[in-house]
Amino acid sequence: MTVTREDVQRAATRIAGRVRRTPVLQVSPTLTLKLELLQHVGSFKPRGAFNRLLSAKEQGLLTGQGVVAASGGNAGLAAAYAARELGVPARIFVPVNAPAPKVARLRTLDADVVQVGNEYAEAYEAAAVACEESGALLVHAFDQPEVVAGQGTIGLELLEDLDDFDTVLVAVGGGGLIAGISTAIGDRAKVVAVEPELAPTLARTLAAGERVDVQVGGLAADSLGARRLGELAFEAVKANSVRSVLVDEDAIVAARNELWHEYHLAVEHGAAVSYAALLSGAYQPVDGERVVAVICGANTDPSTLG
């Protein structure tokens, strides 16, 4: 099971007009931020959700039973938003410790919200059971071909909107985002994964040479807290020689605060990790290296910004 660049290009055509083409912000001659936090419902996730639902609709698989999804928050928001836009119901399973702003936002999107378990994996198990019982369409947070292809459209936008760049820094949880972006641009630029030290799912997988379960926690666990890397992500990072760098909690907090104070970007902790890699030195560009940091989510409580 693989996703190709052609799949990403088809996704771009399919979701055109459904998602925002997010801007880039050049903050220095060698650093650009891709502002995916400005996407519908505050994260990159609607790209994959719309591609999944619209592809299913083309095949006659999107019925009145609607969709079921499990998420720490952002994937659920995306599935609920896409379902509402397409006129079908959504039932979203989230951990009991999911951030209150995300849960509240889900309810404003008319989703049936079920809180269960302490981690994404537990919410997913409950969602899979509900999907099997109801016949609803399952929208996976990160490990479905249509979802990965949709997320990869960010990479196509970078190729079209920037004259040239050398490296893209991408936050990783379950890996749908990095799978899509590396598939779209892996033959044209280096793609580097960034993970919290307390949720090193990809790093442990690369070290083991196979997908393994990882204990996850920390400030960014609500969005980057997948215990096991997706199968599609594992194949994509191997094919595109992606490596992982780790950032600690202090670096994530510092990056999040700097994004607010310097650029007035209110981002969630998981979205700050790509910038944290640069700020902390976890990733050190060579002289003249042109870097893009994907800033992927804004679903946070602004009162927590320092």
C-alpha positions as CSV (number, residue, x, y, z in Angstrom):
1,M,0.0,0.0,0.0
2,T,1.6,3.2,-1.2
3,V,0.7,6.7,-2.2
4,T,2.2,8.3,-5.3
5,R,2.8,11.8,-6.4
6,E,0.0,11.2,-9.0
7,D,-2.3,10.5,-6.1
8,V,-1.4,13.8,-4.5
9,Q,-2.0,15.6,-7.8
10,R,-5.4,14.0,-8.2
11,A,-6.2,15.0,-4.6
12,A,-5.3,18.6,-5.4
13,T,-7.8,18.6,-8.2
14,R,-10.5,16.9,-6.1
15,I,-10.3,19.2,-3.1
16,A,-9.8,22.4,-5.0
17,G,-12.3,25.0,-3.8
18,R,-13.0,23.0,-0.6
19,V,-9.8,24.0,1.2
20,R,-7.8,27.1,1.5
21,R,-4.6,27.7,-0.3
22,T,-2.6,28.8,2.7
23,P,0.1,31.5,2.4
24,V,3.8,31.4,3.0
25,L,5.6,34.0,5.2
26,Q,9.3,34.7,4.4
27,V,10.8,35.7,7.7
28,S,14.4,35.8,6.5
29,P,16.3,35.1,3.2
30,T,16.7,31.5,4.3
31,L,13.5,30.8,6.3
32,T,9.9,30.6,5.2
33,L,6.9,29.6,7.2
34,K,4.0,27.7,5.6
35,L,1.0,29.0,7.4
36,E,-1.2,25.9,7.4
37,L,-2.7,27.0,10.7
38,L,-4.9,29.3,8.6
39,Q,-6.6,26.3,7.1
40,H,-10.3,25.6,7.8
41,V,-10.9,24.6,11.4
42,G,-7.3,25.6,12.3
43,S,-5.1,22.8,10.9
44,F,-3.9,21.0,7.7
45,K,-6.3,18.1,8.3
46,P,-9.3,19.2,6.1
47,R,-7.1,18.4,3.1
48,G,-7.0,14.7,3.8
49,A,-10.6,14.6,5.2
50,F,-12.1,16.2,2.1
51,N,-10.1,13.9,-0.2
52,R,-11.2,10.8,1.8
53,L,-14.9,11.9,1.7
54,L,-15.0,13.1,-1.9
55,S,-13.2,10.0,-3.1
56,A,-15.7,7.8,-1.2
57,K,-18.6,9.9,-2.7
58,E,-17.3,9.2,-6.2
59,Q,-17.4,5.5,-5.4
60,G,-20.8,5.6,-3.8
61,L,-19.4,4.8,-0.4
62,L,-20.5,8.0,1.4
63,T,-24.0,7.2,2.6
64,G,-26.5,8.7,5.0
65,Q,-24.7,6.8,7.8
66,G,-22.1,9.5,7.5
67,V,-18.6,9.3,8.9
68,V,-16.8,8.2,12.0
69,A,-13.3,9.4,13.1
70,A,-11.0,9.2,16.1
71,S,-8.7,12.1,16.9
72,G,-6.9,14.0,19.6
73,G,-8.8,16.9,18.1
74,N,-7.7,18.2,14.7
75,A,-8.5,15.2,12.6
76,G,-11.9,15.0,14.2
77,L,-12.5,18.7,13.5
78,A,-11.5,18.1,9.9
79,A,-13.8,15.1,9.5
80,A,-16.7,16.9,11.1
81,Y,-16.2,20.0,9.0
82,A,-15.9,18.1,5.7
83,A,-19.0,16.0,6.7
84,R,-21.0,19.1,7.5
85,E,-20.0,20.7,4.2
86,L,-21.1,17.6,2.3
87,G,-24.3,17.2,4.2
88,V,-23.7,13.9,6.1
89,P,-23.5,13.3,9.9
90,A,-20.2,12.8,11.8
91,R,-19.5,10.9,15.0
92,I,-16.1,11.8,16.5
93,F,-14.3,9.8,19.2
94,V,-11.7,11.8,21.2
95,P,-9.7,11.0,24.3
96,V,-11.1,12.2,27.6
97,N,-8.2,14.6,28.0
98,A,-8.6,16.2,24.6
99,P,-8.2,20.0,24.8
100,A,-11.5,21.7,25.7
101,P,-11.3,24.2,22.8
102,K,-11.2,21.4,20.3
103,V,-14.1,19.5,21.9
104,A,-16.2,22.7,22.0
105,R,-15.4,23.4,18.4
106,L,-16.4,19.9,17.4
107,R,-19.8,20.4,18.9
108,T,-20.3,23.7,17.0
109,L,-19.7,21.6,13.8
110,D,-22.8,19.5,14.7
111,A,-20.7,16.4,15.4
112,D,-21.7,13.7,17.9
113,V,-18.7,13.8,20.2
114,V,-17.8,10.7,22.2
115,Q,-14.9,11.0,24.7
116,V,-13.3,7.7,25.6
117,G,-9.8,6.5,26.7
118,N,-6.7,8.5,27.6
119,E,-4.9,8.3,24.2
120,Y,-5.7,8.4,20.5
121,A,-5.2,4.6,20.2
122,E,-8.0,4.0,22.7
123,A,-10.4,6.4,20.9
124,Y,-9.5,4.8,17.6
125,E,-10.4,1.3,18.9
126,A,-13.8,2.6,20.0
127,A,-14.3,4.4,16.7
128,A,-13.5,1.3,14.7
129,V,-16.1,-0.7,16.6
130,A,-18.7,2.0,16.0
131,C,-17.9,2.2,12.4
132,E,-18.3,-1.6,11.9
133,E,-21.7,-1.6,13.8
134,S,-23.1,1.4,11.9
135,G,-21.8,1.1,8.4
136,A,-20.4,4.6,8.5
137,L,-17.3,5.6,6.6
138,L,-14.1,5.5,8.7
139,V,-11.9,8.6,8.3
140,H,-8.5,7.7,9.7
141,A,-6.5,10.5,11.3
142,F,-3.3,9.6,9.3
143,D,-3.1,6.2,7.8
144,Q,-5.4,6.0,4.7
145,P,-4.2,6.6,1.2
146,E,-6.7,9.4,0.5
147,V,-5.9,11.1,3.7
148,V,-2.1,11.0,3.0
149,A,-2.6,12.2,-0.6
150,G,-4.7,15.1,0.6
151,Q,-2.1,16.2,3.1
152,G,0.5,16.0,0.4
153,T,-1.1,18.9,-1.4
154,I,0.8,21.2,0.9
155,G,3.9,20.1,-0.8
156,L,2.5,20.9,-4.2
157,E,1.6,24.4,-3.1
158,L,5.2,24.9,-1.8
159,L,6.6,23.9,-5.2
160,E,4.2,26.3,-6.9
161,D,4.6,29.2,-4.5
162,L,8.3,29.3,-3.8
163,D,11.0,29.9,-6.3
164,D,13.3,27.4,-4.6
165,F,13.9,25.7,-1.2
166,D,16.2,23.0,0.1
167,T,14.5,21.6,3.2
168,V,11.1,21.3,4.7
169,L,10.6,20.7,8.5
170,V,7.4,18.8,9.3
171,A,5.9,17.9,12.7
172,V,5.2,14.2,13.1
173,G,2.6,12.3,15.1
174,G,1.1,9.4,13.2
175,G,2.8,10.5,10.1
176,G,0.1,11.4,7.6
177,L,1.5,14.9,7.0
178,I,5.1,13.9,6.5
179,A,4.0,10.9,4.3
180,G,2.1,13.3,2.0
181,I,4.6,16.0,1.9
182,S,7.6,13.7,1.3
183,T,5.7,11.9,-1.4
184,A,4.9,15.2,-3.1
185,I,8.4,16.8,-2.9
186,G,10.8,14.1,-1.7
187,D,12.6,14.0,-5.0
188,R,13.0,17.8,-5.1
189,A,13.9,18.8,-1.5
190,K,15.0,17.3,1.8
191,V,12.2,16.5,4.2
192,V,13.0,16.4,7.9
193,A,10.7,15.1,10.6
194,V,10.5,16.9,14.0
195,E,9.1,15.2,17.0
196,P,8.8,15.9,20.7
197,E,11.2,14.0,22.9
198,L,8.3,12.7,24.8
199,A,6.5,11.4,21.7
200,P,9.4,10.0,19.5
201,T,7.2,7.6,17.4
202,L,9.1,8.0,14.2
203,A,12.5,8.2,15.7
204,R,12.0,4.9,17.6
205,T,10.6,3.3,14.5
206,L,13.6,4.3,12.4
207,A,15.9,3.0,15.1
208,A,14.1,-0.4,15.2
209,G,13.7,-0.7,11.4
210,E,10.1,-1.5,11.9
211,R,6.9,0.0,13.3
212,V,6.9,-0.2,17.0
213,D,4.6,1.0,19.8
214,V,6.0,4.0,21.7
215,Q,4.9,5.5,25.0
216,V,3.9,9.1,24.3
217,G,3.2,12.1,26.5
218,G,4.1,15.8,26.9
219,L,2.6,19.1,25.9
220,A,2.1,18.1,22.2
221,A,0.5,14.7,22.8
222,D,-3.0,15.9,21.9
223,S,-1.9,16.3,18.3
224,L,1.4,14.4,18.0
225,G,0.5,11.5,20.4
226,A,0.1,8.5,18.1
227,R,1.7,5.5,19.8
228,R,2.6,3.8,16.4
229,L,3.6,5.4,13.1
230,G,1.2,4.8,10.2
231,E,2.1,2.1,7.7
232,L,1.9,4.6,4.8
233,A,4.2,7.0,6.7
234,F,6.7,4.3,7.3
235,E,6.9,3.4,3.6
236,A,7.1,7.1,2.6
237,V,9.9,8.1,5.0
238,K,12.0,5.1,4.0
239,A,11.5,5.9,0.3
240,N,12.4,9.5,0.7
241,S,15.2,9.1,3.3
242,V,13.5,11.2,5.9
243,R,15.2,11.5,9.3
244,S,13.9,12.6,12.6
245,V,15.1,15.2,15.0
246,L,13.8,15.6,18.6
247,V,12.9,18.7,20.6
248,D,12.3,19.0,24.3
249,E,9.4,20.5,26.1
250,D,11.2,23.8,26.9
251,A,12.1,24.2,23.2
252,I,8.5,23.7,22.2
253,V,7.3,26.3,24.7
254,A,9.9,28.8,23.6
255,A,9.1,28.3,19.9
256,R,5.4,28.7,20.5
257,N,6.0,31.9,22.4
258,E,8.3,33.3,19.8
259,L,5.9,32.6,17.0
260,W,3.3,34.6,19.0
261,H,5.6,37.5,20.0
262,E,7.5,37.8,16.7
263,Y,4.9,36.9,14.1
264,H,1.5,37.1,16.0
265,L,0.9,33.4,15.2
266,A,-1.1,31.7,18.0
267,V,-0.2,28.0,17.5
268,E,-0.8,24.8,19.4
269,H,2.2,23.1,20.9
270,G,2.4,20.4,18.2
271,A,2.5,23.1,15.5
272,A,5.5,24.8,17.2
273,V,7.8,21.8,17.0
274,S,9.0,22.5,13.4
275,Y,10.1,26.0,14.4
276,A,11.5,24.6,17.7
277,A,13.9,22.5,15.8
278,L,15.5,25.6,14.4
279,L,15.3,27.7,17.5
280,S,16.8,25.0,19.7
281,G,19.5,23.9,17.2
282,A,18.0,20.4,17.0
283,Y,18.2,21.0,13.3
284,Q,21.1,23.2,12.1
285,P,20.9,24.4,8.5
286,V,24.2,24.8,6.6
287,D,25.1,28.2,5.4
288,G,22.7,29.4,2.7
289,E,20.3,26.5,3.2
290,R,16.7,27.6,2.4
291,V,14.3,26.1,4.9
292,V,10.5,25.9,5.1
293,A,8.9,25.2,8.5
294,V,5.3,23.9,8.2
295,I,3.2,25.6,10.9
296,C,0.4,23.1,11.0
297,G,-2.2,24.0,13.7
298,A,-3.8,26.8,15.6
299,N,-6.3,25.0,17.9
300,T,-5.0,26.3,21.3
301,D,-6.0,28.5,24.2
302,P,-4.4,31.9,23.5
303,S,-4.4,32.7,27.2
304,T,-1.6,30.1,27.7
305,L,0.8,32.0,25.5
306,G,3.6,33.5,27.5
